[in-house]
């Protein structure tokens, strides 16, 4: 699940991780500047449909990645989580490990990772975070029913 995060790893991730959207996790990929995928969505969670994340919100992703890293929301297999200002938890997975390119998608309420991510994030937000981080924690608690 969540891995301990040393200062050196945190700094390396902060310097290298960058986001590149995936049409697999968008019902309307064109709204995000992505191409239309010919394949089925399968069991993919969708940023726009499930979490209401829009193309205009993409500019917030670097800040959300930074938030997740500062909160220590890093797991085995190079997974990264974050909590949006609206309370949604997002999981980031490597698209290309060599270039530290990640794509992300919302974590649904019933997924087992939601509780440990919330617990760690909430503790961090209330100890080290700013008001915006604490508000996001409270919204996450309400949205996921914790």
Buried (B, 14 or more C-beta within 10 A) or exposed (E): EBBEBEEEBBEEBEEEBEBEBBBBBBEBBEEBEBEEBEEEBEEBBBBBBBBEBEBEBBEEBEEBBBBBBBBBBBBEEBBBBBBBBBBBBBBBBBBEEEEBBBBBBBBBEEBEBBEBBBEBBBBBBEEEBEEEBBBBBEBBBEBBEE
